[in-house]
Amino acid sequence: MKLIPATYFFDKETEAKFQVHINKSSHRLVAIMFYILIALLSAFSLTDLFSGAFTKNALENALRMVMIALSIVCIYRTSNKYSENADKRFLFYAAVFTVTSVGLFGSVAHGHGELNEGGPMLVSAAIITLPMLHLGHKLILWSIMGAGLFIIQSFTGISLYWAIFYFIAMTVIMIILQYQLDVLLRNQFRAQLVESEKAKTDKLTGLYNRYSFDTNFNKLLKNLAPTDTLWLAMLDIDYFKKYNDNYGHLEGDRVLVKVADLLSKQHADMVVRFGGEEFILVKTGPTCDLPWLSDLPAQFRDLAIPHKYSPLSHVTVSVGVVSVSGSTEHVTTTALLTVADELMYCAKSMGRNRVTSQTYAHQDSQ
């Protein structure tokens, strides 16, 4: 039976993204919780101070000061700028905090001969308010608290049966709530991922859209190794307006989907529907002798999508491919798109149904 959603709901990469997301979105809530905790602990110590019991309860107040100091550290370390691994750090701080709470409860039980049920129950409930920790994390904290109560019971001889009973009952309820919360938060994140993916892709073909190209191409270009090459291909379906005018737009959409499927098989790092019947393909890797996409006209011939309003009687494409070495300086996205576009129109002027390629060379005028 799967008990901890963090271990099975997502793959490891998606779970890591979710954890960063929850760390960033919850740091203010965590800070508020610790401010409240600081106020409560301070109120207890001030009560002892004004009642003259501060010295008598010196150990308890010292432990409260430690917990206040830990709270301040947690507020600082869970700020947005530390969100990358905030959950791991926070689990450590929460574990130290829980151990300190056990020490405080032990001091109270020893000094007063009893321990009310409210303290452990409050800690059990407070643990669930830490959104950046999932059920597996919180089981560790609840286990520390439970073990601490049993140790106090064993070494002080003070009866904590009711405190332990109510702590266990409260913790069982909190486990059920935390499981449901873990599933709910991950379902919400998955829905956000789906919506985000929709914004990045073309609805008809499922390819990346222009927004995705603009977002990701610069990263590919920037991270290109000096020994590698980047190819940018711009592709246009020949006589597509005639196809739409004579076969209808629904058939035209079917052609776009078939073209997209074929382009997705070209071992590209990115396939983009750039607009209308224009597509862009991007590939990075070691330089190869055979020009990339040189066999694409033959693949469209084999695909054999009928087009009686084209001189070749089937759907064809004109492609311009520009390649650039990673060692080339002053390369811009605009310059590469311009060259690829010019090469594509060169292919059209040469009779369409062909690929024209060129190596990019920077010019000061570009």
N, C-alpha and C positions, 0 to 999 in steps of 0.2 A: 504494500500500500504506500502510495506517495504522500508523505506527510509535510514536506517542506517545499513550498512552491518555488523557492529560489533555486532549487537543485534540478527541477525538471521542466518548469514552465517555458523557459527560453533556452536557446543554445548559449554557450558561454559568452560569446561576443555580444549578443543582444542583452543578456543579463548584466554585463558590465556597463553597457550604455544606459540601461534602466537605472542601475545603481548611481551613476553619475547624475542622471536626471533627477532622481529622488533626493540626492544629496544637495543639489543646487536649489531645488524647489522647497526644501523643508528647513533650511538653516535658520530662517527667521522664527519659525514655529518652535524649533528647539531652543533658540536663544530666549524666547519669551518664557518657555517652561522653566529654564534655569534661573531666570530673573525671579520668577515666582518662588522657586525653591530657595534661593538666596534670602528672599524676604521672610519666608517661614522659618528657616534656620536661625536667621538673625533675631526674629521675634522670640524664639525659645530662649536664646542666650541672653537677650535683653531682659526677659522676664526673670531669669535666674539672677541677673545683675541687680535689678531693682528690688528683688525679694531677699537679697542677701545670701542667696544659695549658690552664687557663681563659683566661689572657692570650693564649696562642698562638692559641687558637680563639675570639678575642674576637668576630669577626663572626658566627660560628655561634651563639655563646651569646646575642648580642644579638638575633639573629633568633628564637631560641627564646623569649626573653623577650617579644618582640612577639607570638609565637603564643600564649604563656600569657595575655598581656593580652587578646588577641582571644577566647580561650576563655572568660575570665571575663565579658567583655562578652556573648558569645553565651549563656552560662548565664543571665545576668540578663535579656537581651532576649527570650529564648524562654520566659519564665515565663508562666503561664496568663493573667495580666492583659494580656499583649501578644499574644494569640493571633490577633487579627483579621487582621493583615497580617504575621504572623511569618514566613511562607514567603518573602515578598519581601525583608524585612530580612535573613533568614538567608542567602538566596542571595547578597546583597551581602557579608556577613561571610565566607561560605564561599569566595567568589571571592578576596577579599583574603587569606584564609588560604592558599588554594592558590597564589597568586602568591608569598606569603612562603615557602611550602614549596619552590617552585622556586628562590628565592633561597638558601635553606638548602642545597639539593642542589648548587647551583652553587658555593657556598662550600666545601662538602665536597669536590667534585670538583677544584676548583682547589687546595685545601690539601693533599689527599692523593693527587692524581694519578689518582683513580679514584672510581667511584660504584657501590656494590654494588646488586644488583637489588632487594634487600629493601625499601629506602626507597620508591621509586616504586610498587612493588606494594602496599605497606601503605597508601599514600595512596589508591590506586585502590579497594582493598577498603573503606577507611574511609568513602569517599564514599557507598557504598551503605547505610551504617548511619544515614543522615540521613532519617528517615521523612517529614518534612514537605516534602522536595523530591522532585519527580517526575522521570521519565526525562529530560524536556526540560531541566530545571535541571541535572541531573547530567551530561548530555552537554556542557554549557558548562564545567563544572568539569574533566571529563576532558580536554576539548580544551585548556584552559589548561595543565594539567599536561603533556600530550603536546607542545604547542608549546614549553613551557619546556624540556623535555628536548632537543628538537631544537636550540633556541637555544644551550643549554650545549654540546652536541656541536659546533656550528658555530663558536662563538667561543673555546672553550678548546682545541680540538684534541684533547681527551681522548676516547678511545673509549667511547661509551655504548651501543654496539649491543645488547649483551645486556640492559642495563637497559631500553632502549627496547622491545626485543622482548618481554621478560617483562611490561612495563607494558601493551603493546598486547594481549597474550594475556589477561592478567588483566582488562583493561577490557572486552574482548569478552564474556568470561564474565559480568562484572558487569552489562553491558547486558542480556543475556538474562535474568538473574535479576531485574533491576529492572523489565523489561517485565512479567514474570509477577507480580511483587509489586504493580505499579500496577493491573493487572487484578484481582488477588485483593482488594486493599483496596477497590476501587470496587464489586466484586460484593458484598462484605460490607456496604458502606454502602447499596447499593441494597436489599438484603434488610432492613436496619434501617429504611429509609424505608417499605418496604411494610408491615412490622409496625407501624410508627408510624401509618401511614395507616389501618390496620385498627382501631387503638385509637381513632381519631377518628371513625370512620364507623359507621353502623348496618349490620349484616351483611345484613339482608334487603333494604333499599331502596337502600343505597349513599349515603344522605344523611348529613350530619353528625349526630352523636349529642349527647346532653345535655352530655357532657363537653366537646365542642368548642364548644358554645354558651357554656358557662360560661367557657371559656378565651378565646374570641375576641370575645364581644359587648362586654365592657367596653372592649376596644381600639377597636372601632368607635365606641362612644359617646364615648370620651375624645378621639379624633382627629376628631370631627365638626366641620366648619368652621361658624363662626357664621352664615353665609349659607345653609347646607344644612339639610336635614330628614332625620330618621331615622324610618322606619316599622317598627313591630313588630307582626306579625300572628300571632295564635294561632288555630289552626284545628282543628276536631274533625269527624270523619266522623259524620254523622247516622245514628242507629239501627244503629250498627255491631255492637253486641252481638247484636241480632236477626239481622243478616246472618251472623255467626259461628255462632250457635246453629242456624240453619236451613240454611245452605249448607256449613258446615264450616270449620274453621280453615285448611285449605289454600287454599280459595277466598278466605277472608278475607285471607290473605297476598298472593294475587294482586291483590286490590283495593288493598291497601296499596302494592304496587309501582306499579300504574297511577296511583294518586293521587300518589305521589312523582314519577313521570315528568312528570305535568302541572304539579305545583308547581315543578319544576325549570325550567320554561319561563316563569316569571313575572318574569324579570329581577331576581331578588333577589340580594343580596350573600351571603346565607346561607340555606340551606334545611335545617331540622333536624327529624328525627323525635324529638319531645320525650318520647314515651312512649306505648305502645299505639297508639291511633288519633289521637293529638294531634300536630300539627305546628306549627312556628314558621317564619315567613319574616321576614327582615330586609332592609331596603333603605335605602340612603342616596343623597342627591342633591338637586338643586334642587327646590323646592316646585312641584308641578304642580296644575292646577285640578281635574282629575278624580281622585276618591279612588282610591288604589291598590287593586287587586283587586276593584273594583266589578263587573267583568264575570265574576268567577270562577264564580258560579252558572250563568251561561249556558254557560261552558266545560264544566262538569260535565254540563249537559244535553246538549251536543253529544257528550260522551264516552260518554254513555248506557250506563253499567254497570248492568245489570238488578238491581233490588232490590224484589221483589214484597211485601216486608214493610215497605216505606216508603210513606207516603201518596202520594209522587210517582212511585213505581215505578222509580226509578233512584237510584243513589248520589248523595247531596248532601252539602254541608258547611256548617257554621256558622262564621263568621269574625268575630273582633274585631280591629280595627286601631287602634292608638294611634300618633299622630305627635307628634314633638317637635322643636322648632327647636334648632339648634346653639347659639343664644344663650340658651336656657333654663338657669337655674342650678339646682344641687342636684338633678339628675336621677340616679336610681339604677336599676339593673337590676330590683331587686325591685319598685319602684314601677311601672315600665312593664309588667312581667309581670302585676302585680295588675290594672292597668287593662285590659290586653288580655284577660285571663281574664274579667273582669266583662263586657266588651263581647261576648265570645263567648257567654257564657251569656244575655246580653240578646238576642242573635240567636236563640238556641234558644227563649227564652220568647216571642219574637214569631212563632214558627212554623217556625224552622229555614230552611235553604236561602237564607241571606242574609248580607250583610256589614254590620256596624255599625262606624262609624268615629268617632273623637274625637281632638281635639287635647289633648295633655297639658298640664295646668296644675299647677304645684307648689303643694302645700298644706303648711302647717307641721305639720299633723297626720300627714302621711305619713311 
